[in-house]
Amino acid sequence: MLKIIQCSAEEFSYRINDRKLICFGAGRYLDRFEHEPFFICPELIIDNNQMGYRTVSGRIIPIVHPDSLHREEIEKSVLIITVAGYREVVEQLDSMNQFDGLECYIPYPFFFHGDATQFHRHVFNNNALRWSKHFQIRERHIESYHAGSKAPDDISEIMSDSGIVSLEVHSCGDELSEDHWAIKRMNMEWNNIEGMIPADGIVFLQHPIYQRQVRRYETLKKLKNKGVRFVVFVHDYERLRGESYNDYMIREEDFIQDLADVIIIHNERMREMFIHYGYCENYLICLGMFDYLSEGKKPVQHCYSKDVIIAGNLSVQKNPHLDMLQRLDSLLFHLYGPNYSGNSDATNVVYHSTETPEVLPNILPDGFGLVWGGDSLDTCSGYAGEYLRYNNPHKLSLYLAAGLPVIVWDEAAVAAFVKEQKLGLIVHSLYELPELLDSISEEQYLKYAESAREVGIQLRNGEYTIKAIREAEKRLEVLKHGN
């Protein structure tokens, strides 16, 4: 299937940049496109009825039939549909393997009716879930190619691939006035959303939203009052984490508690805390693990190594223990990620680079992935360390998607999962590592790595998210009938 991208005309121009553009349609909509301020001259034109050449912006551009194209000719290109009957074009190209996954833009009407005006596919493949009235409302990041947005981006992509209609809205800063264009755009987006979702619809949200969204509360309450049901994926819960538990987050978490019909949280320990905070037990579903989409469906196979890998936000201010690794001088640490300013004199620490989250699982070296937090090597502590008692850290998913065995704190919520699945080592203190790693044979390491690889395949294919969505659908039906 084509990868339909919803965005404004301005963002289209930014996203295309120097990439090769292909137009579908050689008629009057191409003429119109040629005179738009966001015009970019295509390298190729596809058309079902015309063949040959046509002049566009003073250049002679070939026109070919879609059947004549091979995947290798177009896989690094971007498609824009310049015909009125765009739905028929999308259905045609969805059925052709060479266009599978090709990034596609539909300027008319979407560039002129807001980013939340959503193209609906009417036919999905047999593996798609039954989502004729299922929607997700997705926060659109100005910059979405950083690790902080990886987990919500992956869940959104998995839902979209399953046939759930994606409606995107922008966020903006609190300093903007009501007549600012970004505020007006957001109002239009929420107006479109309110009008599109039927009374018997199901809406998937992701929590938390850290930036302002005008009319969000108002629109979601209206949808709730007319009968729409809500499923919420929880990424972080500040009442447990504590680091950013301010008035805004208190209001946000109270709102979600009132709005949600089903809440998908990390694990059983987090579930216990939600019940303690007054959430209804029947509303709660455990995700189990955050999926991690990456290039390729299978992790690489790793060889025996006692090295330790640390990936993620390497800010020493957030995790002061990173500046203490030289004390474990018999171990070699490999660090990947942004914001590292640690001890440059540490001879047992190798800082590699910052890589995109999608590429990172395929380049991590052999060894064990470390999940740790806080200001001590003795135990996990501080905001980051204490939060490990309740959450599923996304870096655990990264390591497993890479096929790496892991090392986790024995009081972390994920320790039970690591032990049950035989994914690696469980320690109370990092000072235990030198002796413990010396005791691990090559045979034992490879067993851990094989278990990690099996889980990693599931994460790369979105299996935990799909399972949670199906469970949420079943739970909604049970709650609907009062059982």
N, C-alpha and C positions, 0 to 999 in steps of 0.2 A: 504493500500500500504506500501511496505517497505520504510524505511527512508534511502535513499542512501547517504552515506557520501563520499565527495571528499576530499582526503588529500594525503600527501606524506607517504612513508613507515615509515619515522621517526616519523611523527605525529600519525600514526596508533599505533605504539608501545606505545607512550605516552598516547593516549586516552583510549586504552584498559585497561592498568594498571592491576588491580586485578579482572576485570570483567570476567564472564564466557563466553568462546568463543565456538561457534558452527561453524563447517565447513559444507558447502554443497558440496559434491563431495568426493568420496573415492578413486579416481583413480590417474592418473599420476600428475595432478596439485596439489594434496595434497602432493605427494612425493616431488614435486618442492618446495612447501611452507615449507616443513619440513627442507629444507636445506638453506632457506633464512635467512639473518641476522635479519630480523624482525619477525622471527617465534615465535609464542606463541602456546603452546600445547593446542588443543581443549579438551573440556570436553565431547563433543558429535559430532558425524558425521551424517549428513543427506544424503541420497542417494536414487534415484528412483529405482535403479536396484540391489543394494547389501544390505543385511541385515546381522546382526551378530556382529562380532568384527574385529578390526584390530589394529596392534601395531603401535603406533606413538611415536617416541622419547623414546622408551623403556616402554611406558605405553599402556595398553590394553584399547581401546576406543570403546564403543558401536556404532553400525551403525543402524539407524532406518529410516523408510520411513516417509516423511513429514506428511502424513495423520495420523500417529499414535500419533502426538504431540498435546498437549493441550496448550492453551495460558498461563496458570499459570506456566507451566514448563519452558517456554522460555522468559517470559516478561521482565526479568532482564538480559537477555543475549545479546550478540552481535554476528552477523552473518558475516562470511566471505565466499565468493563464490570461491571455488577451482575447477572449471570446465572451459572448453573452451567456452561452449555455455551459457555464463552468461545471455544473453538477454532472452533466453527461461526460465531459472531458475527464473529470476525476474518476468516475466509475470506469471509463475506458482504460485509463492508465493504471488504476488499481488492479486491474485484471492482467496486466502485462508485467512479467517478472523483471524486465530490465529497468523498470521505473521504481522498483521496490525501495522504499526508504529515501527517495529523492526529495530534497527540500523544495517545497512548492508554496508560492504566494498567489493570492487571488485579489488583485487590487480593486476590482469592481464587483460588488459594492464595498468590500470590507475596509479599504483604506479610508472610506468616507463615512463610516457608521460606527466607528469605535472598535477598540480591540476586543470587546466582549461579544461582538456580533459573530456568531459561531457557525461555521459550515457543518452541517449534519450529514454524515454518511448514512445511507439507508440500508446498506448491506455490509455485514461483517463476516469474517471467516468463521468456520465451524467451531474454532477453539475459543472465540470471544464469548464473554459472559453476556447474559441477557439484560441489556442496559437501555432499552428504548426510552426510559424516563429517568435515567441516571445521569447526574452532572457532577463535575468537580469545579469548585471555585478556587482558582489558583492565584496566589500573589505573584505578580510579575516583578522580577528584579531588574533594575537597570543594568546590573552586571551580574550574570548568573553562572559565571565560569570559575567559581571559587568553591573551596571545600565546604564552606558554611552552608551553601545551598544544595549540596550534593544529595542529601537524604530526601528532602522534599521534592527536588527535581526528579529523582528516580521514582518516587511513589507516583508523581503526576504522570510520568511517562508510562509506567506500568498500567495505570488506570486508563490512559488514552489508548494504549495498545489493546486493552480489553474492551474498548468500545464506549467507555464512559466519556460523555461530551465535556470538553474542557472549556471553561469560561475564565478568561484572565482579566485581572484588574491590577492597576498600578498602585503603588504606595507613594506617599510624598511626605515632606517634612512639615512639622507643626508651624513653621514660620511663614508659610505661604498664606496669602490673603484669599478670601472667598472668590474673588474675580480673577484669580490666576488661572492660566490655561490648563495647568495640571489638575487643579481642583475641578474645573469644568469638565475635563475629560473623565475624571473619576466619577462625577455625578452621572454622566452619560453612560458609563460602563455599568454602574449599579442599576440605572433605569432599565437598560437592556436586559440585565440578568433578572430583574424582578418580573419583566414581561415574558421572559422565555420559559421559566420553570413552571410546570403545571402543578395543580394542587396535590396530585398524587405522586409527585416527583420525589426522588431521593437525592440529596446533595451531600457530597463528600468535601470536608474541609480539612485543613492541616493547621495545627496549633503548635507554637504561638505565632501571632502576627506582631512583629516588633515595631512596625511603622504605621503611621496614621492612614486610615482609609475612610474618607468622607462618605457618610450614608451607609456604612457597613452594618452597624448595629440596627439601624432603622429598617434596612432592606431585609436582613435575615429574620428579624422579628415579624415582619409582614408575611414573609414566606412561611414561617412557623405557624402563624395564626390561621393561614388558609389551608393548612394540612400537610405541608412539605415536611419530610422527615430528614434528620441530619445524622451523619456518621462523621466522627472527628478522629483523625490520626493525631496522636500526641507525640511530638518530638522532644520537647523539654517542658518540664513542669517546675516553674520558678519557686513555688511554695516549698518544694523539696530541695531544689538546688540552692536557693537563698541568695545567690549572687546578685540577681537583678529583680528581687521581689519588691517592686515599688507600687505606687498607687495605680499606675496604668496596668501592670500585670495582675494586680488583685482584681481590678474591674474585668479584665480580659478573661481570667480564669473563672470568675463568678458567672460571666456571661455564657461561657462555653458549658458550664455545669447546668445552667437553665435551658440552653438551646439543644444540646445533644440528646439524641435518642439512643445512640450507641457510641461508645468511646473506645478506641483501639489504643491501648497503652503497651508499655514495653514487655513486662514480665509479671510473674506472680507476686513478687515482693512489692512492686509498684502498685499492683492491683489492691493489695492489702492496705496500703497507705491511702489510696483513693477511697476505699470503703470507710476507713477511719475518718476521712475528711467529709463524709456525708454523701458520697456518690452511691447510687443504687447498684447493688451487686450485679443485677441482671443486665445493666447497661454496659458492662465492662468486658472487653475481649483482649487477650494477650497476643501481641504480634509475634513474639518469640525472638526474632532477629530482624534488623533492618537489612533489606536487600541492598545489593551493591552492583549496579549495572556497569559493565566495563567492556572494552574492546575484546571480542572473543567470548565464546560460551563456556570455556573451560580454563581453569588456572594452569599455570605452568607446573611442571613436576620439579620439586626441589631436592637437592642433595644434602647430605648430613653436614651440619654446621652448628657450632655453639655460639655464633655471633648473635647479637640482639639488635633488632630493628625497632626504631621509634619513628612513627609517622604522624603528621597532624600539625596542629598549631604549636610551634616550638617556643612560644613566648616564655621566657624565664620568669617574668612577673606573674604569669598565671600558674606555671609549674616550676617552682624554684628547684625541685629535685634534679632538673636537667643540668643545673650548674654544679651538681655534686657527683656526676658520673665518674669523674677521675678517681674517686675513692674506691671504685671497683676496677682497679687497674689490671686485673687478670682477664677482664672481659673486653671485647671489642664492640662498640656501639655504632650503628649506622643510622644517621638522622636524615629524615626527608620532611620538608615542609617550610612554611613561611615563618618570619619573625624570630629567627634564631639569633641570639646574641650571647651565647654561652661562653664558657671558659676556653679561650683560644689556646691555652697551654696544655689542655688535656690531650695526651698522646693516644688515648684509647677511644677517642670520639672522632668519627669521620662524618662531616656534614656534606651531603651530596648536593641536593638542589631542591627547588620547588617545582613539582610536576603537576599537570592537570589531574584531577581525581580519576578520570576515566583511564588514563595511561598508567597511573601509579601501580596498580596491582600487577601489571605485567613486567615491571622493572625492579621490584624489590628483590634484594639478594637472598641467598639461603640463610637460614637461621630461625630465630623465634621472634614473633611480633609481641612487643611489650605493651600492655594496657595498665597504666599507672597514673596517679594524680596527686598533686599536693606539694608540700614543702619538705618532704622527708624521704629518705631511703628505707627507714625502719618500717614505715607503714603508710598507707594512703591517708591524707589529712587535708584540712582546709576545704574550701568550697568544692574544688575539683575532685578531691579525694573522697570526701563524704558522699558526694552525689553518686559515686560508683556503687554505693550500697543499694541504689534503687534503679539506676538506668541501664540501658544497653548502649555502651559507647559506640559511636559509629566507626571508630578506628578498629574495633574488633571485627566488624564486617569487612573492612578494608583488608585486614590481614588474612581472613579466611577466603575472601575473594581472590587473594593472591596465592592461596594454597599453602600458607605458612602456619605451622604450629604456633601456639600463643603462650604467653605467660600472663597470668592475672592474679590479682589480690584475693586472698582466701575469704575476705568478707564482702567481696563484690557480688552484686546480684547475678552476674553472669558466671560466677564460679561453678554453680551447679550445672549449668549447660555445658561448660567446658569439660567438667568431670564426666558427665553422662555420655557425651559424644566422643570422649577420649581425644581432645583437641590439643592437649599440651599440659603445661605445668601450673600448679596453684601454690602460691607462696604467701607468707605473711610479711616478710621483709625481703628487700632486694639483696641484703647481705647473705641470704641463703643461696643466691644464684651460683656463685663460683663452684661450690661443692656439688650442688644439685646438677648443674650442667655437665660437670665432669663425670657424673654417674650415669648419664644418658648414653646408651650405646647407639651405634648407627642404625641397628635394627629397630630400636624403640623410636628413634627420631622419624624414620621412614613410615612407621605405623601412624604416628601423630600426623605426619604430613599427608598421608593418604586420607585420613579422616577429615582433615581440614579441607582437602581438595574436594571431597564429596559434598561437604556443606557449602563450599565455595561455588560449586556448580549450581546449587539451588539458589544462592544469593544472586549470581550473575543472571539467572533466568527469572527473577522476580517471584519465586514460588511462595515466600512467606507473605508477601503483600497480597497476592491473589487468594491465598488461603484465608487471610483475615477478611478480605472483602466478601468472600463467599459466606463466611461465618456471620459477618454483619448482616448480610441479606437474610439469612435464616433467622437471626435473632430479631430482626425487625418484624418478620412475619409472625413470630411467636408473640412479641409484644403487642402487635396489632390486634391479635385475637384474644389478648388478655390472659394468656397461659403463663 
